[in-house]
Amino acid sequence: MSSTDLASVGDHFIVGLRPTTSLDPADRALLRDLKPAGVILYKSNFCHDLPYEAWLANHAKLVSDVREVTGRERLFIAIDHEGGRVCRTPAPITRYTYARAWGEDAGAVGAAMGAELASLGINLSFAPVLDVDSNPKNPVIGARSFDTTVEGVIAKALTFAKAMEGQGVRACGKHFPGHGDTQVDSHLELPVIDATVDELRRRELQPFAAAIDAGIGMIMTSHILFRAIDPDWPATLSRKITHGLLREEMGFDGVIVSDDVSMRAVSRLFDNPDMAVNFMAAGNDMLMICAHWGDTERARPLAERVIDARRSGALSSADLDRSKARVDRMLATTSQNSVARLSEDVLRAHAKAGALFSDATVEVI
């Protein structure tokens, strides 16, 4: 299939880069052919052993190369930047502690994070976590959640998101329809939630509903099986959840993006390229595939199946056009930030915005 064909569905993909600080030839070829609407950066894409000016110059070259190779005027340069362990960037970018500890500082932290990410040319952060931390046995959410109550999550997460967006970095609420009541890490296996639909509406869905009312532009789905809604498919692949619940019942008309489909909860499913058709048919807009849990070359056959399904009528051209329009609409209102050095005074001020994280370990979450 030609690169022109692949690029016709590039709006539906966010891809990770291989663990290197310069553009790998394989990544270069994929970005050139697919022209994805976004890339996501990880810890391994930054030089952590160099002084600020040196690693920033290297980073600027990487971002410039990504933009040049995709040839897109507008592009999501994305990252997971939540605080705590979920921080990919080297010093002196401020490392705040988990969202749970921010309290009334959520707005100040959001503004500081936004300014720092924008200075790295980043314009999309997969934050805030809108999950309610309701299960003390949860191995992956915990203090990443803003609170153990619905009201606390809504108040602090939305304040954070508004402040971050005020600095030119778009927010993405996650992990719909809620990852707070799981006892399994979806990076490793498929969690199952047996809550009733009414229970989900009273707790898990409330922060997402509030974020939609506040105008959030992007929501990430989770790799979780919610038996009461769809006993057959995890949220990522469930039309009942993505289209029926999020689109129709809750009225969300923004961009729906998957969590990384290389995560072990769903990776075997996506070994079958036909899952890309199921994914789009479920009502999603953007499929994220990263290099830390799998090979981003899988994006090629996934994209090819979407193209084939459109040609055969298995996927509605009208639905795909509407999906592309949602992505393009968000891109049109997303700042295309330039890489720039922050002054020591600015960084010192940011360090006072909220509690800092002391653990040197940065995990891939």
Summary of the structure (lengths in Angstrom):
residues: 365
radius of gyration: 19.1
end to end distance: 33.8
largest distance: 58.4
contacts: 1329
relative contact order: 0.16
helix: 43%
strand: 12%
